[in-house]
Each structure stands twice: as C-alpha cells, then as structure tokens.
Amino acid sequence: MEKEYQMTTVLKYVEILDEDLSFKEKKIRDSVLRYIKRMKKSDANAVFLEKLLA
C-alpha cells in the first residue's frame, strides 16, 4: 500500500511540474519522449544510466 501511495505522490508531482511548462518546453518534452520510445529499451536504460552517472 505504501508503495502505491508513493507512486501516486510522484505522479502528482510530475503533473504539477508539467503544468508549469511553456508551449516550447512541452514540444521539446514530447520530442524527447517520442525519441525514447523509438529506442530499444536496453539502449534507453544505458543512456539514462550514463546521464545519471555523469
């Protein structure tokens, strides 16, 4: 139950952040999401890990 609550809280936080984005920022975010969806999952995970460690 606690795990679900935390995920709901994180989801709400992300939604709040998304509300503050300008139109240009939303376009960039959507482009990045489309790019990530096209990547293989393992490739995407490797890229994210590399960015986190940088």
N, C-alpha and C positions, 0 to 999 in steps of 0.2 A: 504494500500500500504506500509506504513512504517513497519508494522509487517512482511510482506513478505521480505522486504529488510533486516531486522534484522536477520531473519531466514537464508537467503542466506549467510549473513556475517558469522553467526555462523557455518553454514555448511562448508564454505570455510576454516574457521579457523581450524575446526576439520580435514579436509582433509590435510591441511598443517602439522598439528601435526602428522597425520598418516604416512606421507611421511618420517618423521624422525625416525620412529620406526625400530629397528633391527628385524631380522627374528625371533629371540626368543620372543621378545616383541609382535610381531604380532601373533605368535602362542598362547601366553598367552591371548591376547585380544580376539582372535577367540574362545578359550575355554570358556572364561567368557561369551561371547555373546551367545554361544550355551547353557550354563548352565542357563542363564537368560531366554532364550526363552522357556526352559522346565518348568520353574517355572510358577505357576499361576500368572496372572498379579497383583492381590491384594497382594500376598506374595512378589513379586518383589518390589512393591511400598513400602511395610512395611520395607523391608531390606534396600532400598535406603534411606528412611526417617531416619531409625535408624543410618545409616552411616553418614548422614548429620548432625544429632544432636550430634554425638559422638565427 
